[in-house]
Amino acid sequence: MGTKEDVRSRLNIAEVVGEYVRLTPAGKGRMKGLCPFHNEKSPSFQVDTDQGYFYCFGCKAGGDVFSFVQRSESLSFGDALRKLAERVGIQVEAKYGERSSRDLYDVNAFALAYFREHLPGPALDYFRRRGLTDETISAFELGYAPDGWDGLLKHARVKGLNERQLLEAGLLTENAENGRVYDRFRGRVMFPIRDHLGRLVGFGGRVLDDSKPKYLNTPETDAFRKGEVLYGLDKARTGLGKSENGDSELIVVEGYMDVITMQQHGFTGAVASLGTALTAEHATLLERLGARSISLMFDHDEAGLKAMLKGLDQVLGAKFRVRATSVPSGKDPADALLAGDDAGIRKALADGVDEVQYRVQAAIETHGTATAEGKRKILMELLPRMQNLDPLDEIAEGVRTAACETLGIKPEALMEWIGSKAKRRTLTDTHLAGMSAGRGEEENEMKLLRQLLIDPSLLAKLDGSVPWRNESVRKVMLAVQGAASSDAILDVFRGQPEEQLLIRLLFEGRDSGSISRHGSEQYDQKVNAYAAAAVDDIQVTLSIDAMRAEIGLLKKQVGGAAPAEQLDMLKQIGELQRAVEAENRGRRGIA
């Protein structure tokens, strides 16, 4: 048996790393390339061929050839050691605790040979009817589990395997009441499931009649964790990171036959999740393998659309461009290709909408934008994908931008709502009206704040009835009650985001412009007089704006109200319009 050092001595770290990273010379005994462990445009990853180590000056990842393979392939040290040992033809002994998974792979290999032996007959006819060639059937190692309770179990006993080994591999089922064990897979065509390294971790089986369940997978074992495995990835991964433009697209479909048929027809990036949505583990693995974009392709029915949205929800933290598309004519990919519609599949993939488009479009089609209730439901549906404020999450930013453009919402108001837990629980018509108002009100609020910075004593002129729309203005107005000077106001917000806004407004307010420069005392008197008048005028403007917003909301609601309610609404509209006119007359009188 060889040791770790025996394996290391026969390895060239540059050759191993070079299978994952394009390396170029960087001086004596050094190679450099783009780091495989984080996204970068300039190479900060280096390999020291003399010392046998790698190091990234960007993300600080470093280590020897074993740790590189561990990180690149998501392997334990034992698995990385065995992989590299096989590469150089050295046999190493598995330590305690590492033998379990290896034994399961061997047991699964035994079962696969059994299933392959029983393929000829109805199972082979089924695959051929589904359009698979003999070459494809062989490449995907398809087989058949004969009908009967203990065919595999009896065969295993003859070959020296015991029940416990088959139970641990998920190939047998045990009756909890009488302790009887029997074959898990019976009367099913069999699909071997390999992980991204090609290790045989489990099986999927499909009945040939109408029996239930239609599909059956290996249960969770030490070797098989369905949330970490994608069917077909062992083959699809060969194309990741190798396209000329640096883009590598995976196509996530629903079933085994979809994957096999698509790969047979040249869609070599096809994979399938095993009864789950895409998980964080999937995302981490795919990013490490070089995937950059993902297309989700499911049946064009309600179940398929729900599965699609669920899949999108699970890739939140991954840095992929995700697109969603539907199969032409509502068929699954395998049936569409069997009917000769390769062009339709290619067009569907090319025309797929990205995650931002799909989410917003699906929400609008479901709820509509004509009513306040529809807008409310759209925002609540999109909220989970908008509330991540990480600047690197381009999808969250895109959904927020699309929501603002589609619903006519101010970005600042949307961000305020997202950040307010209390408001997220209930989104009233008043909240919506405030979020959807034009920018004029906020501009007037900024003017008011500028005058108050000129003379904080003017705060006393405010009656407290103004519902501030700008979040920064609202914070300032709450915090500066009783402030005697602009410096005192600035001290309250020292080091906070609002400080820069206040400094800008203060400079604007203090700019004398063309107002007398021969005497600062006369200038200050004029400014203070102007500020006092401006506060009155702006407060009137804000009151008028608020009433006009309420009038607009009532006009939208009156058409769908009951006759009795319509009369009340029309009365309110009339009263508000008269109040607006009265305010305008008062303003003209002041002027």
C-alpha positions as CSV (number, residue, x, y, z in Angstrom):
1,M,0.0,0.0,0.0
2,G,1.3,3.4,-0.9
3,T,1.3,6.6,1.3
4,K,0.4,10.2,0.7
5,E,4.0,11.1,0.1
6,D,4.4,8.3,-2.4
7,V,1.4,9.8,-4.4
8,R,2.8,13.3,-4.0
9,S,6.2,12.3,-5.3
10,R,4.7,11.1,-8.6
11,L,2.5,14.1,-9.2
12,N,3.3,17.4,-11.0
13,I,1.1,20.0,-9.4
14,A,1.2,22.2,-12.6
15,E,-0.3,19.3,-14.6
16,V,-3.0,18.6,-12.1
17,V,-4.0,22.3,-11.7
18,G,-3.7,22.8,-15.5
19,E,-6.7,20.6,-16.0
20,Y,-8.8,23.1,-14.2
21,V,-7.0,26.4,-14.8
22,R,-5.2,27.7,-18.0
23,L,-1.7,28.4,-16.7
24,T,1.0,30.6,-18.2
25,P,4.6,31.1,-17.1
26,A,5.2,33.7,-14.4
27,G,8.9,33.5,-13.7
28,K,11.3,30.7,-12.7
29,G,9.3,27.8,-11.2
30,R,6.0,29.8,-11.2
31,M,2.8,29.6,-13.2
32,K,-0.2,31.9,-13.1
33,G,-3.9,31.9,-14.1
34,L,-7.4,33.0,-13.2
35,C,-8.3,31.7,-9.8
36,P,-10.9,28.9,-10.0
37,F,-12.2,29.7,-6.5
38,H,-13.5,33.2,-7.1
39,N,-14.4,35.4,-10.0
40,E,-11.6,37.7,-11.3
41,K,-10.5,39.3,-14.6
42,S,-6.7,39.6,-13.9
43,P,-4.8,36.5,-12.8
44,S,-3.9,36.5,-9.1
45,F,-3.6,32.7,-8.8
46,Q,-0.1,31.2,-8.8
47,V,1.4,27.7,-8.7
48,D,4.9,27.1,-7.4
49,T,6.0,24.0,-9.3
50,D,9.3,23.6,-7.3
51,Q,7.6,23.6,-3.9
52,G,4.4,22.0,-5.0
53,Y,2.0,24.6,-3.7
54,F,-0.7,27.0,-5.0
55,Y,-1.8,30.4,-3.7
56,C,-4.3,33.1,-4.7
57,F,-3.4,36.6,-3.8
58,G,-7.0,37.6,-4.3
59,C,-9.1,35.2,-2.2
60,K,-6.1,33.8,-0.1
61,A,-6.8,30.2,-1.0
62,G,-3.7,28.1,-0.9
63,G,-2.4,24.6,-0.3
64,D,-0.9,21.5,-1.9
65,V,-2.1,19.3,-4.8
66,F,-4.4,17.3,-2.4
67,S,-6.1,20.4,-1.0
68,F,-6.5,21.8,-4.6
69,V,-8.4,18.7,-5.7
70,Q,-10.4,18.8,-2.5
71,R,-11.6,22.3,-3.1
72,S,-12.1,21.9,-6.8
73,E,-14.1,18.7,-6.6
74,S,-15.8,19.1,-3.2
75,L,-14.1,16.0,-1.9
76,S,-12.9,14.8,1.5
77,F,-9.2,14.3,1.9
78,G,-9.5,10.6,1.6
79,D,-11.4,10.8,-1.7
80,A,-8.9,13.3,-3.1
81,L,-6.0,11.1,-2.1
82,R,-7.6,8.0,-3.8
83,K,-8.4,10.0,-6.9
84,L,-4.8,11.2,-7.3
85,A,-3.5,7.7,-6.3
86,E,-5.5,6.1,-9.1
87,R,-4.1,8.8,-11.5
88,V,-0.5,7.6,-10.8
89,G,-1.3,3.9,-10.4
90,I,-0.8,3.7,-6.6
91,Q,-3.1,1.8,-4.3
92,V,-3.8,3.4,-0.9
93,E,-5.6,2.0,2.1
94,A,-8.8,3.6,3.2
95,K,-8.7,4.7,6.8
96,Y,-11.5,3.9,9.3
97,G,-14.6,5.9,8.4
98,E,-13.6,6.3,4.7
99,R,-14.5,2.7,3.8
100,S,-18.3,3.0,4.0
101,S,-18.9,5.1,0.9
102,R,-16.3,3.0,-1.1
103,D,-18.2,-0.2,-0.1
104,L,-21.5,1.4,-1.2
105,Y,-20.0,2.2,-4.6
106,D,-18.9,-1.4,-5.0
107,V,-22.3,-2.7,-4.0
108,N,-24.0,-0.4,-6.5
109,A,-21.7,-1.5,-9.2
110,F,-22.7,-5.1,-8.4
111,A,-26.4,-4.2,-8.7
112,L,-25.8,-2.3,-11.9
113,A,-24.3,-5.4,-13.6
114,Y,-27.4,-7.3,-12.5
115,F,-29.8,-4.7,-13.9
116,R,-27.8,-4.5,-17.2
117,E,-28.0,-8.3,-17.6
118,H,-31.8,-8.1,-17.5
119,L,-32.2,-5.3,-20.0
120,P,-33.0,-7.3,-23.1
121,G,-36.8,-7.7,-23.6
122,P,-39.6,-5.2,-22.7
123,A,-37.2,-2.8,-21.1
124,L,-34.9,-2.5,-24.1
125,D,-38.0,-2.2,-26.4
126,Y,-39.3,0.7,-24.2
127,F,-36.0,2.6,-24.5
128,R,-35.9,2.1,-28.3
129,R,-39.5,3.2,-28.7
130,R,-38.5,6.4,-26.8
131,G,-36.0,7.1,-29.6
132,L,-32.8,6.1,-27.8
133,T,-30.0,4.6,-29.8
134,D,-28.1,1.5,-28.6
135,E,-25.0,3.7,-28.2
136,T,-26.9,6.0,-25.9
137,I,-28.4,3.1,-24.0
138,S,-25.0,1.8,-23.4
139,A,-23.4,5.2,-22.5
140,F,-26.0,5.8,-19.8
141,E,-25.8,2.1,-18.6
142,L,-29.6,1.6,-18.7
143,G,-31.0,-1.6,-17.2
144,Y,-34.0,-3.4,-15.8
145,A,-34.9,-4.7,-12.4
146,P,-37.0,-7.9,-13.0
147,D,-40.4,-8.3,-11.4
148,G,-40.2,-10.5,-8.3
149,W,-39.5,-9.9,-4.6
150,D,-36.0,-11.1,-4.1
151,G,-34.2,-11.6,-7.5
152,L,-31.3,-9.2,-6.6
153,L,-31.2,-10.5,-3.0
154,K,-30.8,-14.1,-4.1
155,H,-28.1,-13.1,-6.7
156,A,-26.2,-11.2,-4.0
157,R,-26.2,-14.1,-1.7
158,V,-24.8,-16.4,-4.4
159,K,-22.0,-13.8,-5.0
160,G,-21.1,-13.5,-1.3
161,L,-22.9,-10.2,-0.4
162,N,-25.0,-10.0,2.7
163,E,-28.3,-8.3,3.4
164,R,-26.8,-5.5,5.5
165,Q,-24.7,-4.3,2.6
166,L,-27.7,-4.1,0.2
167,L,-29.8,-2.4,2.9
168,E,-27.1,0.2,3.5
169,A,-26.9,0.9,-0.3
170,G,-30.7,1.3,-0.4
171,L,-31.2,-1.7,-2.7
172,L,-33.4,-3.6,-0.2
173,T,-36.4,-2.6,1.8
174,E,-37.1,-4.0,5.3
175,N,-40.6,-4.7,6.6
176,A,-40.7,-3.0,10.0
177,E,-43.4,-5.4,11.4
178,N,-41.9,-8.8,10.5
179,G,-38.3,-7.9,9.6
180,R,-38.6,-9.4,6.1
181,V,-36.3,-7.9,3.5
182,Y,-37.0,-7.7,-0.2
183,D,-35.8,-5.9,-3.4
184,R,-36.6,-2.2,-3.5
185,F,-36.6,-2.0,-7.3
186,R,-39.0,-4.5,-9.0
187,G,-40.4,-4.4,-12.5
188,R,-38.7,-1.1,-13.4
189,V,-36.4,0.2,-16.0
190,M,-33.3,1.4,-14.2
191,F,-31.3,4.6,-14.5
192,P,-27.9,4.5,-12.7
193,I,-27.2,7.8,-10.9
194,R,-23.6,9.0,-10.8
195,D,-22.2,12.1,-9.1
196,H,-20.1,14.7,-10.8
197,L,-17.1,12.6,-10.3
198,G,-18.7,9.6,-12.0
199,R,-19.1,7.6,-8.8
200,L,-22.2,5.3,-8.8
201,V,-24.2,6.7,-5.9
202,G,-27.7,5.3,-6.5
203,F,-30.5,4.4,-8.9
204,G,-33.7,5.7,-10.2
205,G,-36.4,3.3,-11.4
206,R,-39.5,3.8,-13.6
207,V,-42.4,1.4,-14.0
208,L,-43.5,0.2,-17.5
209,D,-47.2,0.2,-16.6
210,D,-49.5,2.4,-14.6
211,S,-48.3,1.2,-11.2
212,K,-47.6,3.7,-8.4
213,P,-45.2,5.2,-7.6
214,K,-44.2,5.9,-11.2
215,Y,-40.7,6.8,-10.2
216,L,-38.6,5.5,-7.3
217,N,-35.1,6.6,-6.2
218,T,-32.5,5.2,-3.9
219,P,-33.2,6.6,-0.4
220,E,-30.6,8.8,1.3
221,T,-27.4,6.9,2.1
222,D,-23.8,7.7,3.0
223,A,-23.1,7.8,-0.8
224,F,-26.4,9.3,-2.1
225,R,-27.7,12.7,-1.0
226,K,-30.2,13.9,-3.6
227,G,-29.9,17.5,-2.7
228,E,-26.2,17.4,-3.8
229,V,-26.5,15.3,-7.0
230,L,-27.7,16.3,-10.5
231,Y,-28.4,13.5,-12.9
232,G,-26.2,13.7,-16.0
233,L,-23.7,16.1,-14.6
234,D,-20.9,13.6,-14.8
235,K,-21.3,13.9,-18.6
236,A,-22.5,17.6,-18.8
237,R,-19.5,18.9,-16.8
238,T,-17.0,18.2,-19.6
239,G,-18.3,21.2,-21.5
240,L,-18.3,23.6,-18.5
241,G,-15.8,26.5,-18.7
242,K,-14.8,25.6,-22.3
243,S,-16.9,27.8,-24.5
244,E,-15.1,30.5,-26.4
245,N,-17.0,33.3,-24.8
246,G,-16.4,32.0,-21.3
247,D,-20.1,31.1,-20.9
248,S,-21.2,27.6,-20.0
249,E,-24.9,26.9,-19.9
250,L,-26.6,24.1,-18.1
251,I,-30.1,23.1,-19.0
252,V,-32.1,21.8,-16.0
253,V,-35.0,19.6,-16.9
254,E,-37.3,17.3,-14.9
255,G,-36.7,13.7,-15.8
256,Y,-34.1,11.1,-16.6
257,M,-35.4,10.6,-20.1
258,D,-35.3,14.3,-20.8
259,V,-31.6,14.4,-19.9
260,I,-30.7,11.3,-21.9
261,T,-32.7,12.4,-25.0
262,M,-31.4,15.9,-25.0
263,Q,-27.8,14.8,-24.6
264,Q,-28.3,12.4,-27.5
265,H,-29.6,15.3,-29.6
266,G,-26.6,17.5,-28.9
267,F,-27.8,19.4,-25.9
268,T,-24.9,18.2,-23.9
269,G,-25.5,20.6,-20.9
270,A,-28.8,18.8,-19.9
271,V,-29.1,17.7,-16.3
272,A,-31.9,17.0,-13.9
273,S,-32.4,17.4,-10.2
274,L,-33.7,14.4,-8.3
275,G,-37.1,15.3,-7.1
276,T,-35.9,18.5,-5.5
277,A,-35.4,22.1,-6.5
278,L,-31.9,23.4,-7.0
279,T,-30.2,23.6,-3.6
280,A,-27.5,25.7,-2.2
281,E,-25.2,22.6,-2.4
282,H,-26.0,22.4,-6.1
283,A,-25.2,26.0,-6.6
284,T,-21.9,25.8,-4.8
285,L,-20.9,22.7,-6.9
286,L,-21.9,24.2,-10.2
287,E,-20.1,27.4,-9.6
288,R,-17.0,25.5,-8.7
289,L,-17.2,23.4,-11.8
290,G,-17.3,26.6,-14.0
291,A,-21.0,27.0,-14.8
292,R,-22.0,30.6,-15.5
293,S,-25.6,30.4,-16.7
294,I,-28.5,28.0,-16.2
295,S,-31.7,27.5,-18.2
296,L,-34.7,25.9,-16.5
297,M,-36.8,24.0,-19.0
298,F,-40.0,22.4,-17.7
299,D,-43.4,21.3,-19.0
300,H,-45.7,24.3,-19.9
301,D,-48.4,23.6,-17.3
302,E,-49.1,24.8,-13.9
303,A,-47.0,22.2,-12.2
304,G,-44.1,23.0,-14.5
305,L,-44.3,26.7,-13.8
306,K,-44.4,26.2,-10.1
307,A,-41.4,23.9,-10.3
308,M,-39.7,26.5,-12.3
309,L,-40.3,29.3,-9.8
310,K,-39.2,27.0,-7.0
311,G,-36.0,26.3,-8.8
312,L,-35.3,30.0,-9.2
313,D,-35.8,30.5,-5.4
314,Q,-33.1,28.1,-4.6
315,V,-30.2,29.7,-6.5
316,L,-30.3,33.0,-4.6
317,G,-26.7,32.9,-3.5
318,A,-25.2,31.6,-6.7
319,K,-23.7,33.9,-9.2
320,F,-25.5,32.5,-12.3
321,R,-27.5,34.1,-15.1
322,V,-30.7,32.1,-14.7
323,R,-33.3,31.9,-17.5
324,A,-36.6,30.1,-17.6
325,T,-38.3,28.7,-20.7
326,S,-41.1,26.4,-21.6
327,V,-41.1,23.4,-23.9
328,P,-42.8,24.0,-27.3
329,S,-46.4,22.7,-27.5
330,G,-46.5,21.9,-23.8
331,K,-44.5,18.6,-24.3
332,D,-41.6,17.5,-22.2
333,P,-38.2,17.8,-23.9
334,A,-37.9,14.1,-24.6
335,D,-41.3,13.9,-26.4
336,A,-40.6,17.1,-28.3
337,L,-37.3,15.7,-29.6
338,L,-38.9,12.3,-30.3
339,A,-41.3,14.2,-32.6
340,G,-38.4,15.8,-34.4
341,D,-38.7,19.3,-32.9
342,D,-35.0,19.9,-32.3
343,A,-35.5,23.4,-33.8
344,G,-38.3,24.2,-31.3
345,I,-36.1,23.2,-28.4
346,R,-33.3,25.4,-29.6
347,K,-35.6,28.3,-30.2
348,A,-37.1,27.9,-26.7
349,L,-33.7,28.0,-25.2
350,A,-32.7,31.1,-27.2
351,D,-36.0,32.9,-26.4
352,G,-36.0,32.1,-22.6
353,V,-36.6,35.0,-20.3
354,D,-34.1,35.7,-17.5
355,E,-35.0,35.5,-13.9
356,V,-35.9,39.2,-13.6
357,Q,-38.2,39.2,-16.6
358,Y,-39.7,35.9,-15.6
359,R,-40.5,36.8,-12.0
360,V,-42.0,40.2,-12.8
361,Q,-43.9,38.9,-15.9
362,A,-45.4,35.9,-14.0
363,A,-46.5,38.2,-11.1
364,I,-48.1,40.7,-13.5
365,E,-49.9,38.0,-15.5
366,T,-51.2,36.4,-12.3
367,H,-52.4,39.6,-10.5
368,G,-52.6,42.4,-13.0
369,T,-51.6,46.1,-12.5
370,A,-55.0,47.7,-13.0
371,T,-56.0,47.7,-9.3
372,A,-54.3,48.6,-6.0
373,E,-55.0,45.0,-4.9
374,G,-53.2,43.6,-7.9
375,K,-50.2,45.9,-7.3
376,R,-50.1,44.9,-3.7
377,K,-50.1,41.2,-4.5
378,I,-47.3,41.7,-7.1
379,L,-45.1,43.4,-4.5
380,M,-45.8,40.8,-1.9
381,E,-44.9,38.0,-4.3
382,L,-41.7,39.7,-5.5
383,L,-40.6,40.7,-1.9
384,P,-38.6,37.6,-1.1
385,R,-36.4,38.2,-4.2
386,M,-36.1,42.0,-3.7
387,Q,-35.1,42.1,0.0
388,N,-31.5,41.0,-0.4
389,L,-29.6,44.3,-0.5
390,D,-26.2,42.8,-1.3
391,P,-24.8,45.0,-4.1
392,L,-23.4,41.9,-5.8
393,D,-26.9,40.4,-6.1
394,E,-27.8,41.7,-9.6
395,I,-31.0,39.8,-9.7
396,A,-32.5,41.4,-6.6
397,E,-31.5,44.8,-7.9
398,G,-33.0,44.0,-11.3
399,V,-36.3,42.9,-9.8
400,R,-36.5,46.1,-7.7
401,T,-35.8,48.2,-10.8
402,A,-38.4,46.3,-12.9
403,A,-41.0,46.6,-10.1
404,C,-40.5,50.3,-9.9
405,E,-40.7,50.8,-13.7
406,T,-43.7,48.5,-14.0
407,L,-45.8,49.8,-11.1
408,G,-44.7,53.4,-11.2
409,I,-43.0,53.2,-7.7
410,K,-40.2,55.5,-6.5
411,P,-37.1,53.5,-5.8
412,E,-36.5,55.2,-2.4
413,A,-40.1,54.4,-1.3
414,L,-39.7,50.8,-2.4
415,M,-36.4,50.5,-0.4
416,E,-38.1,52.1,2.6
417,W,-40.9,49.5,2.5
418,I,-38.5,46.6,2.0
419,G,-36.6,47.7,5.1
420,S,-39.7,48.2,7.2
421,K,-40.8,44.9,8.8
422,A,-44.0,46.5,10.1
423,K,-45.0,47.8,6.7
424,R,-44.2,44.5,5.0
425,R,-46.9,42.8,7.1
426,T,-49.6,45.1,5.7
427,L,-49.4,47.2,2.5
428,T,-52.4,49.5,2.6
429,D,-53.8,51.7,-0.2
430,T,-52.3,54.7,1.5
431,H,-48.8,53.1,1.5
432,L,-49.2,52.3,-2.2
433,A,-50.4,55.8,-3.0
434,G,-47.3,57.2,-1.1
435,M,-45.0,54.9,-2.9
436,S,-46.5,55.7,-6.3
437,A,-46.6,59.5,-6.0
438,G,-44.5,61.7,-8.3
439,R,-41.2,63.3,-7.5
440,G,-42.6,66.8,-7.0
441,E,-43.5,66.2,-3.4
442,E,-40.0,65.0,-2.5
443,E,-38.4,68.0,-4.3
444,N,-40.6,70.3,-2.2
445,E,-39.6,68.5,1.0
446,M,-35.9,69.0,0.1
447,K,-36.6,72.7,-0.5
448,L,-38.2,72.9,2.9
449,L,-35.3,71.1,4.6
450,R,-32.9,73.5,2.9
451,Q,-34.8,76.5,4.4
452,L,-34.8,75.0,7.9
453,L,-31.0,74.6,7.7
454,I,-30.8,78.3,7.0
455,D,-32.9,79.1,10.0
456,P,-33.7,76.1,12.4
457,S,-36.1,78.4,14.4
458,L,-38.5,78.0,11.5
459,L,-39.2,74.5,12.7
460,A,-41.7,76.1,15.0
461,K,-43.8,77.1,12.0
462,L,-44.5,73.4,11.1
463,D,-47.8,72.1,12.5
464,G,-46.7,68.4,12.5
465,S,-49.4,67.3,10.0
466,V,-47.1,66.8,7.0
467,P,-46.6,63.1,6.1
468,W,-43.0,63.1,4.9
469,R,-42.5,61.0,1.8
470,N,-38.7,61.2,1.7
471,E,-37.2,58.9,4.3
472,S,-34.1,61.1,4.9
473,V,-36.3,64.2,5.4
474,R,-38.5,62.2,7.8
475,K,-35.5,61.2,9.9
476,V,-34.2,64.7,10.0
477,M,-37.5,66.2,11.0
478,L,-37.9,63.7,13.8
479,A,-34.3,64.2,15.1
480,V,-33.8,68.0,15.0
481,Q,-36.8,69.3,17.1
482,G,-35.4,72.1,19.3
483,A,-32.1,72.4,17.4
484,A,-30.8,76.0,17.7
485,S,-28.5,76.0,14.7
486,S,-27.5,74.3,11.6
487,D,-24.4,73.0,13.3
488,A,-26.5,71.4,16.0
489,I,-28.5,69.6,13.3
490,L,-25.3,68.4,11.6
491,D,-24.0,67.1,14.9
492,V,-27.1,64.9,15.2
493,F,-26.2,63.1,12.0
494,R,-22.4,63.2,12.2
495,G,-21.0,60.1,10.5
496,Q,-24.4,58.9,9.2
497,P,-25.6,58.7,5.6
498,E,-27.8,61.8,6.0
499,E,-24.8,64.0,6.9
500,Q,-23.7,64.3,3.2
501,L,-27.2,65.3,2.2
502,L,-27.4,68.0,4.9
503,I,-23.9,69.4,4.0
504,R,-25.0,69.7,0.3
505,L,-28.2,71.4,1.2
506,L,-26.4,73.7,3.6
507,F,-24.0,74.8,0.9
508,E,-26.8,75.4,-1.5
509,G,-28.8,77.3,1.1
510,R,-25.8,79.5,2.1
511,D,-24.9,80.4,-1.5
512,S,-25.5,84.1,-1.8
513,G,-25.7,84.1,-5.6
514,S,-26.5,87.5,-6.9
515,I,-27.9,88.8,-3.6
516,S,-25.7,91.6,-2.4
517,R,-22.1,90.7,-1.6
518,H,-21.2,94.1,-0.1
519,G,-22.7,93.4,3.3
520,S,-23.1,90.0,4.9
521,E,-25.5,91.4,7.5
522,Q,-27.9,92.6,4.9
523,Y,-27.6,89.3,3.0
524,D,-28.4,87.3,6.1
525,Q,-31.5,89.4,6.8
526,K,-32.8,88.9,3.2
527,V,-32.1,85.2,3.4
528,N,-33.9,84.8,6.7
529,A,-36.9,86.7,5.4
530,Y,-37.0,84.6,2.3
531,A,-36.7,81.4,4.3
532,A,-39.6,82.3,6.6
533,A,-41.8,82.9,3.6
534,A,-40.5,79.8,1.8
535,V,-41.5,77.6,4.7
536,D,-45.0,78.8,4.6
537,D,-45.2,78.4,0.9
538,I,-43.6,74.9,0.8
539,Q,-45.8,73.7,3.6
540,V,-48.9,74.8,1.7
541,T,-47.5,73.0,-1.4
542,L,-47.0,69.8,0.5
543,S,-50.6,70.0,1.8
544,I,-51.9,70.5,-1.7
545,D,-49.9,67.6,-3.1
546,A,-51.2,65.3,-0.4
547,M,-54.8,66.3,-1.2
548,R,-54.2,65.8,-4.9
549,A,-52.8,62.3,-4.3
550,E,-55.9,61.4,-2.3
551,I,-58.1,62.8,-5.0
552,G,-56.3,60.6,-7.6
553,L,-56.7,57.5,-5.4
554,L,-60.4,58.2,-4.9
555,K,-60.9,58.6,-8.7
556,K,-59.3,55.3,-9.3
557,Q,-61.5,53.5,-6.8
558,V,-64.9,55.2,-7.6
559,G,-65.5,53.2,-10.7
560,G,-65.5,49.8,-8.9
561,A,-67.4,51.0,-5.8
562,A,-71.1,50.3,-5.0
563,P,-73.5,53.1,-5.9
564,A,-73.9,54.3,-2.3
565,E,-70.1,54.3,-1.8
566,Q,-69.7,56.2,-5.1
567,L,-71.8,59.1,-3.8
568,D,-69.6,59.3,-0.7
569,M,-66.4,59.2,-2.8
570,L,-67.6,61.9,-5.2
571,K,-68.5,64.0,-2.2
572,Q,-65.0,63.6,-0.7
573,I,-63.5,64.4,-4.1
574,G,-65.5,67.6,-4.3
575,E,-64.5,68.7,-0.8
576,L,-60.8,68.0,-1.5
577,Q,-60.9,69.9,-4.7
578,R,-62.5,72.9,-2.9
579,A,-59.8,72.7,-0.2
580,V,-57.1,72.7,-2.9
581,E,-58.6,75.8,-4.4
582,A,-58.8,77.5,-1.0
583,E,-55.1,76.8,-0.4
584,N,-54.2,78.2,-3.8
585,R,-56.2,81.4,-3.1
586,G,-54.5,81.7,0.2
587,R,-51.1,81.3,-1.4
588,R,-51.9,84.0,-4.0
589,G,-53.1,86.3,-1.2
590,I,-49.8,85.8,0.7
591,A,-47.8,86.4,-2.5
